[in-house]
Amino acid sequence: LRGLASHRDDDVQAVQAYLRHRSIDSSELREVTARVAQMRASPAQVRALEALSRLNVKDPQVLTELSQAYASAGSPQVQRAIAEVFLRGDVAAVDKPELASVLQEHRLEPRGGGGDLIDVLLRQLASAN
């Protein structure tokens, strides 16, 4: 699982394939999320976040960690990947107004603008209130 937080895309891809066939417990999920959140913004980090999104995260501690990672993300691609984790997970496990505030306040605009997963998540949060 440590390979998920690797700077090497090949390592991340191998763990992605592994996770398609194995679930992980909450302590493993928390550990790997903390490592992924601390990665340098890169395609490997985006791929790692995509792997996390497929786990349908419901753990409030993990979602809080990802909210903090969103606020300090170094690229719009990383922010979109974090938004995907929330969309596939359980937003009921987080403070929706607080998450919406973080999304809006720290959002990095991609080149070319346009709507994306962050807009979808913001709409979902607004309709859940």
N, C-alpha and C positions, 0 to 999 in steps of 0.2 A: 504493500500500500504506500510505502514511502516514495515509490517511483512516481506516484501521482503528482507530487510536488517537485519533481525534477525539472531542471531547466532544459533537459533534452526531450524533444518532442517524441522520440521513439520510446523512451521510458514511459511517458504519459500514455501513449497509445497502447502499450502492453498492459498497463493497469486498467485502462478503459475496457479492453477485451476481457480481462479477468473479472471485472465488476459486472459484466453482462451475465455472468454465470454464478456469481456468489454475492450474497448480501453481507453487509458488515454491521456490527453492533454499534450502539450509540457511542461508546467510548472510542472505538476506532474512527467513527465518523467525525467526532469532535477533534480528535488528533489530526486526522488528515485535512480537515477543513482549516484548522489553524495553520498548518503548513502551506496549504494552497493560498490562503489569504495573505501570507507573508511573501509570496513569490513576487519577483519583478514582473511588471506587465510584459507579457509576451504571448505568442501564439500557444506556447505550452500551458500557460496559465489559463487561457481561454478554453483549451481542450480539457484541462483538469476540471474546470468549473462545469463544462458541459457534461462530464462524467458524473459529477456530483448531482447535477440536475436530474439525471436519470434515476437517482435513488429516491426521488419523491420525498425530500427532506421535510420532516415534521418537528424536529428537535428545536425548541425555542433558543437554546444556547447556540446552536449552529447557525440559526437564522440571524441571531443578534451579531455573531461574528461576521457573517457575510454582509450585514448592513454596515458595519464598521469598515469592512474591506471596500465596499462600494464607495464610501465617503473618501477613502484615500487612494482609490484606483488611479492608475496612471494612464488609462486609455479608455475611450468610449467602448471598445470591443470587450474589455474586461467588465465594464459596467453592464453591458447588454447580457453577457454570460451570467452575471450575478442575478440580473432580473429574471433570467430564464429559470434559475434555481427556485426563486420565489414563485414564479408562475406554475411550475410543476409541483411545488411543495405545498405546504399548508400555511397560507398567510394568516389563518385564524390564530396561529401560534405566536404572532407578533402584534405589537401595538401599531395598528394600521395608520393612524394619523402621524405617528412619529416616523414610520417607514416612508410614508409619502413625503414628509418634510425632508428627510435625508435624500431621497431620490431627486427632488426638485432643487434643493440647495447645492448639491455636489455634482450635479449632472454635467458631464463633458459632452459638448455637441460634436457629433461626427462631421467630417467633411461632407458637404452636399446636403446636410440637414435631413429632413424627412422623418416620418414616423418610424418607430421601431418597438422592440419589446418593452422598453422602459415606458413608453406611452400606454401600451397595453396593460402593464402592471399598474400604472397610475389610475387608469380607468377602472380596473378591477378593485383596487383599494377604495376608490371613491364610491363605487356601487355597493361595497360591503358595509359602508357606514350607515 
